[in-house]
């Protein structure tokens, strides 16, 4: 996760600089996993480093001024510029104001949401400086009151009772001991978290308990950002409130549970897929936000190049065969599959889907939710589908040999079957099917198309600016200097529109492998994946890296994103 990566990097830099030992770093990381909070705070609490040393070190790393707040003479007029809920939410402190520029003491000066919110709230520019988190929190408590209480009080002011309306789910408490879950402050706080996540275009909400803290993070464009630390005393009530909304058993805290919430936020209806997981200090909750308004069902809107679009369209309109979409969780497979179904969703087609879970309801498509506890598995549903006169079948995931065999049978008897697998690229999907126990000749005769995909962040169009690319990057991308001279490369400078990240939104990159006759003949010999890949490239397949580099050349994404989401061929 993103925060963990930052902690590991900071810890390594401190060890390399000789400020702490590797043993002390490991102890601080363990303490952080138990108590929450930042690595720096846990290093200070453990006595492994003092505030001044850490602050000066961070200032050098960020190339920013380091400020010691232990004896700082605060100007109360400056402190009043930023509301208490914002300084508490982001652990920041305004310490100076010169003209239209506020100097902001921050424990994490890379917190783009803090800078963005403060710019928007005050109308001023922000000059970030580094200060110790412990001293910032102490100053907030001294000048604004208890930070947790201030945060709660101000968050509750910002949301009205009718802003978030529960459409489906329970609002009734199931046990007297959880009466706190129905108290107005808890209900408002949970509504505020959900509303904030939707407004920031987050895909997931993470609510995580630790021994001495409780935090909320949002995943935005594939990256996790910490947004809030609610009061620790509300941990149980917040967890219970969400479980009540999702109609889960609030008395069961030892086992994972899954549920669903449907809410109406202003004029939009939002589905939330809820997952709870028992951890050492309580239940972690992850809510996947399913906003049908953001679902693009037009193949032309997925970021496909013209040639890729024609290849995929040709496969989807085939009368029979298996089309497989592969990639890790969160790579956009569901959007691609639903867009494919939308293409063939006509009155003449009988479309059946077996999904776990059903993420979006689609008119004209018969969607079946899997319930393995009563025997309704992918293989069982697929068997039943064959007796329902289908034209097109979608199987959420091909998890085992039995499901794969029934899918192949369906494809060989005149049906188009769409499904997913978890593999790193398109060619290795063939090897995975054979490893499941499917005979090579069955794979060769049924599978017609395999698509691997990833999501890259797009450069923000509001702050897009030209940039020079290092020669070593051009070389690694096989871009000659002559070709580079004819291309304008871009990055995002950071603005209010993209919360200073330089990125806004995502689109997919694709690796599309059509099973041509030469590839089918090769599969019969059960070759390794690298041989299939070599032949597929000879037959015209672009790899994921190729696809990402095309987006980079076209000024849609950055070279950092190309490196992040794809591996060199």
N, C-alpha and C positions, 0 to 999 in steps of 0.2 A: 504494500500500500504506500501511497505517496508520502505520508507523514513518516512512516518507518524508514523509508529511503533517506529522508532528510536527516533523521536522527542518526542513522548509520554513518552518513557522510560527515556530519558534525563531529560525532564521536571519533571517527578515524582521523580527522584533521587535528583534533585536540591531542590524540595519542601521538601522531606524527610530529606535532610541535613540542612534545615532551611536557605538556601541561598536566595531563593525567596519564595513568598507566592503563594498559589493556584490562587488567584485573578490575580496576576501579570503574572503567567503562562498562564492563559486563555487569557489575553490581548495580550501577545506576540504571542500566537498561532493564534489569530485573525489577528494580523498585518502581520504574515507570510503568511496567506491565501490570503491577499490582495497584499502584496509587493513581495512575494517569498523570496528567500534566506534561510539561515539556521535558526533554532530556536535560537542558540547562538547569531548570529548577531542581530536578532530582540530583544533579551533580552538586549543586550548592547545598541542598538539604543534607546530603550525605557527607558534606565537609571535604569533598574531593577538589573543589575549586571555590574561590571567593567571587562575589559579584563583580568586583572591579576588574579582576583578571579576565573573567569570561566576557564581560562587556567590551573591554578593549580588544580582545581577540576577535569577537564577532564584528566589531567595527572595521577591523582590518580586512576580514574575509568579505564583508559586504561593500567595502570601500566607502564607508559612511562614518560620520562623526559618532563617537561613543560618549554617552553622557552618564555621569554618576549622579543618581537621584538621591543618594543617602543624605546629603546636606544641601539639597537644592532649594533655592528660594522661589517658591511657586507664586505666580501672579494669579490671584483668584479671578480676575477679569478674563484672562486667557482661558482658564479652566472652564468658564461658563460658555465658551464659544461652542463646544461640542456637548451634546446632551449626554446625560449620565448613562443611558442605556447603550449608547454606541461605544463609549470608552470601556464600559464593562464587558460588552459583548466581544470586543476585539482585543482587550487588554492593551490599550494604548493610552497616551496622555499628551494633551497639548501643552507645550512648555514655553513657546514663544510665538509672537505674531509680529511680522514686519510687513507692512503694506497688505498685500493680498496673499501672503504666504504664511501658512501655519507650520511651525516646526513640531513634529509629532514623534514623541518617544515611543518606540515599538520594540517588543521582544522578538517579533518576527517581521522585519521590514519587507519581506516578500509577500506579505498578506495583501494580495491585490484587492480583496473585497473590502478590507478596512479602509484602504486609501480611496477606493472608488466611492464608498458610502460617505466618507467624510468630505470628499470633494463635492458630492451631490448635495449633502446636507448644508454645508457652510458656504458653498460657492467660491471657496478659496483653493489655491494650489497647496499641495502638501509636500513638505520637505522632511522625509523620514530620517530619524537618527536612532541609534541602537541604545537600549537601556536594559537592565536586568529585569526579568519578569517579576521576580519577588518584590522588587522595589516599586515597580509600576502598580502591582496589586495593592501594596501597602498604601501608596499615595491615593489610589482610587478609594480605598476604604476610609482614609483620613479625610478626604475632601468631598467625596460624594456619598458617603455612607457605605454600609455593607454591600460589597459588589454583587453577590448573588441575589440579595433582596432587591437591589436597584434594577438589575437586569430583569427580574420577574415582573416587578411593578411597571416598568416601562414597556416591556413586550405586551403586557396585557392591555395597556392603553392603546396600542397600535392596531388592535383587531377588534372588530365589532362582532357581536353574537351571531349575526346572520351572514357573515362573510363566507364561512365554510359550513355547508349543510350536509349532514349524513343522509345519503339516499338509500343505501342498503347496508345492513349491519345492525348490531344491537346497541341500544343506548341504556339498557337496563343493567344495573349492578346485580351480580349473582351471589355475593357474599357480603355480609355486613362489614367485615374487616377491610374491604376494599372500597368503602364508601368514599374515601378521599379521591378515588378515580373519577367520581361524578361531580366533584367540587368545581365551581366556576373557574377558578384560576388554572386548574389542571386542564380542563376542557379547552380554555382559551389558549393556553401555551401549546398544546398539541396541535390545535387548529393553526396557530401562528407558524409553527415549524413546517407543517404541510404546505400552507399558503406561500411561505417564503421559498420553499424548494421548487414549487411549480413556477413561481414568478422568475426564479433564477435559471429555469430550464434544466433543473437537475434530473438525472435519470434514477438516482437512488438516494434514500435517506438512511444513514447509519446512526443508531442510537446505542452508545456503548458505555457500560458501567465499569468503574474501577473501584478500588477500595476507598479512595478518598476524593474521587471526582467522578464526573458524569459528563460526557460530551456528545455533541451532535455534529455529524459531518455530512456534506452533500457531495455526490459525484456529478461533476459537470464536465461535459465533453471528455469523459473517460478518466478524469483526474479527481481525486478526493481532496476536499477543502474543509478544514475545521471552521464551523460557523458559530458555535454557541457552547457554553458550559452552564446548563441549568443548575439550580441549587441541588446539592446532593440529597437533601431531605425529600425531594420530590421524585427520586428515582423510582421507587416502588409504585407511586401513584401514576406516573407517566406511563410506565410499562403496562400497568393494569388497564389504563384508559385505552391504549392502543389495542390491547388484546380484547377488550370489550367491544370496541368498534369493529374488530375483525371476527367477532363471534368465536373466539378461542376460549379454552378452559383457563380461567385466570387462577384457579387453584393449583394447576399443574405447572410446576416450575422446574421439574427435573428432566423433562423430555422436550425435544424440538417440536414446534408446531407450525403449521402453515395455514394462512387464511387470506381473506380478501376484504377490502373496504371500497365502497363506491361513495364518492362525495360530489357535491356540486359546488364549484368555486366560481362565484359570480355567475357567468352564463355558461361555463364549461362543466361537463361531467368528466370526472377523473376517476380511474380505477387505480387502486394501490394493492399490489401483491405483497403480503406480509409474511415474514419468516422470523421466528424466534429461536434463539439458541442459548441453552444454559451455559454460562461461563462461571469463572471462579467467584465473581462478585455480583452476580445477578444475570438477568437475561439480556443478551444483545438482540436488538431488533433491526432488521433491514427491510425497508419498504421500497419496492420497485414501483416507480411512477409510470403508469400506462396512460398516456394522454393521446386519445384517438385523434385529437385535432392536429397532433404533430406527426401522425402516421402518413407517410407518402406512399400511395398505392399506384403511382404512375412510374413505370419502368424508366421513362425518360428523365425522371427526377432523381435517380439514384446515383448519378455521377458516372454512368457508363459512357465509354467512348462509343462512337457510332458503330464500329466494327463489333465491339463487345455486345452492344444492344442487339444487333442482328443475330449474332450467334445464340444468345440466350433466348430470344424470341423464337428462333427456329426450333430450339429444343423443347420449349414449352408448348408449341403448337403441334408437336409430333403426336401421332395417334396413340403410340404406346412406347413403353420404355421407362427406365428409372433415371431421374435427375436428382443428383445429390448436391447439397450445399454444405460446406464444411468450414469450420473456424471455431475459435474459442468462444466462451460465454461472453455476451455483450459485443459481439462483432457485427451485429445487424442481420443475422441469418433470418430472424422472424420477419423483418421488414421486407427482405428480398423474397421470401416464400409467399408472403401475403400479396406482394406486388405481382408475382407470377400467377397466383390464383385469380387475382383481379382481372388479369388479361383474358383468362378463359371462363370467367364467371358470366355466362350467358344463359338465357332460358333453355337453350338446347343441351346444356351440360349438367350432369348430376355430380356435384363435387362433395366428397366426404373427407373430413379431417379427424385424426386422432391426435390430441394435443395434451401436454402435461407441463404447465397449465394452458388453458385457453386464454390467450393474452388479450385479444380483441375480438369482439363479436362482429361478424361480417354477414350482411344481408345476402341471401341467395346461396349460402354455403352451410352444409350440415356439419356442425362442429360437435365433437364428442370429447368430454373431459375424462381423462384416465383416472381410475380409482383402483389402484393395485390391491388395496386391502380387501376388496370384494371380488377380485379376480379380473377386473376390467383393465387389462394391460394392452400395450401396443399390439402384441401378436393376437390377442383375443379380439380386439376391435377390428383389426385388419381382416381376420377370418369372417367376421360378421359383415363387413363392408362388401365382400365379394358376393354376398347374397342379397345386396341392396341395389343391384343394377347400376354400379358407379361408372362414370367416365374418367374422372380424375380423382386420385386419392392422395392425401397428404398424411404422412406418418411423422409425428413430431421428432422422433429420434430413432434411428436403427441401433438398438442397444445390444442385441444378441443374435445368435444364429437363427433362431426360430422366426423372429421378426423379418430378418433379411430374406429367408427362404420364402416366406409368404409374399413379401414384396416382389421378389423375382417371379413367383408364380403369377401374380397379378399382372406384372409387366408383360410376361410371355403370353398371356391370354387376352391381350388387347386393351390394357389400361395404362394410363399415364400415372406414374407414381413419383411423388416428390418426398424427399426425406432429408435428414441431416445426419452428419457424423462429426465426431470431434477428432480431426486430424490437422496437421500443421500446413499441409498443402494438398493440391488436387491429386498428383500422382500417388502419394502415400495412401490415399483412400482405397485404391485397388488392393494394396498390400494388406490394409486393415480388414477388408472384406474376406480375403483369402485366409488371413489369420483367424477369422471367426469360424472358419470351417466351410466356407462356400467354395465350391469347385471353380477353378479358373474359367472353364468353358461356360458356366452359368453366369459368371460376372460379365464375360465378354459378350454373351448373347442378350443380356438384359439392360446393362447400364449404357446410357447413350450420352450423358453429359455430366461433368463434375465441375463445380464452382467453389473455389476457396476465396474467402474474403476477410478483410480487416477494415477498421475505421481510422481515418486520419483526420486531424483537426484542420479546419480551413482558416486561411489567413483572414483576419477581420477586414472587411471592405472599407470601413470608415477610417482606418489608420494604416492602410497598406502603403508601404514605402519601399523604394528600391534598395538593394543591398549588394555587396560584393561577396562572392562565394570563395572560400579558401581553395587553392589549387588542388590540395590533397582530396578534398570532397569531390571536385569535378572528376578527378582521376578515378576515384573509387566508384563513381556513377557511370564511368565510361563516356564522359562528355569531353570531347576535344576542346582545346582552347578556341579553335575557329568556330565551333558550334556555340560555345559559351558567349563569344563576342556578339552573336546574332540574337541572343536571348536576354531579356530583362528579368532578373530574379528579384523576388520580393520577400518581405517579412512584415509582421504587424508591429508597429511601434508601441501600441498600447493606448487605449482610450476608454472613455466612459462606456461606449457601446459594448466593448469586450471585457470590461472589468480589468483593464490594464494587462491582459494576458497576451494580446496580439492575435488571439484566435477567437473565432465565433462560429459555432456549428461544426458538424462533421459530415464527411461523405465517405463512401466505400471505395476501396481499391480491390480489384478482382484478379484472380487467376482462373481462366476458363479453359478446360480441357475437353474438347470434343473427341469422342471415341471413334476415330476414323478407322478404316479397315486395317491399315498397318499397325495401329495401336492395339486393336482387338486381336490381331494375329500374335502380337508380342505377349499379350496377357496370357494366352494359352500356354506359354512356356513358363509361367509363374516367375517372372524376372524380379530383381530388386527394384525398389522405387526409383533409384537414380537412373536406371536404364529407361524406364517409362518416361521419366521427366526429360531425358535427353531427346527421345524420339518425339515427345509432345512439342518440345521447343522447335524441333526441326519441322514439325507439322504446322507451326505458326502460333504456338501458345506463348503468351506473355506471362511471366512470373509475377508474383506479388510485388517484388522489387521493381520490375519493369513498369508495372502499372503505377506504382507510387512515384517513380521518377518522371513519368509522363505528367502526372498532376503537378509535380515540382516545376517542370519545364514550362507548364502552362500558367504558372503563377498562382496556383490554387492553394498549395501548401508549402511548407518549408523543408529544407534538407534535414533539419532535426527530426521532423515527423517521419520522413522517409526512413531514417535510421532507427527510430523508435519502434515502428510497426512492422518492419520487414527485415529479412536477413539477406546478406549478399549471396548471389547465386554462385 
